[in-house]
Amino acid sequence: MYIEINTTEFRNRIKAYLDHHLTTGDRILLTRHGEPVGAWVSHRDFQRLEEADNSREEFLEHRHQQRMRDYRMLRDEQM
């Protein structure tokens, strides 16, 4: 679950929102002029996001390397 608040409200009441987050675990979506600009998440959620991002990068690099091998093999067969 998450709560949505604007950055001014968050800035003015940061301690209350931090306490709320620590008590409930709710994520906090920060908005400016009604548009999302950031989020406050737990350290555990942050670590999971980082792990997912790193895994995605590794996956994309592996897939790129495989496609380059396939391309070179096809190119060499054409010659």
Secondary structure, DSSP 8 states (H G I E B T S, - for coil): -EEEEEHHHHHHTHHHHHHHHHHH--EEEEEETTEEEEEE--HHHHHHHHHHHHHHHHHHHHHHHHHHHHHHHHHHHH-
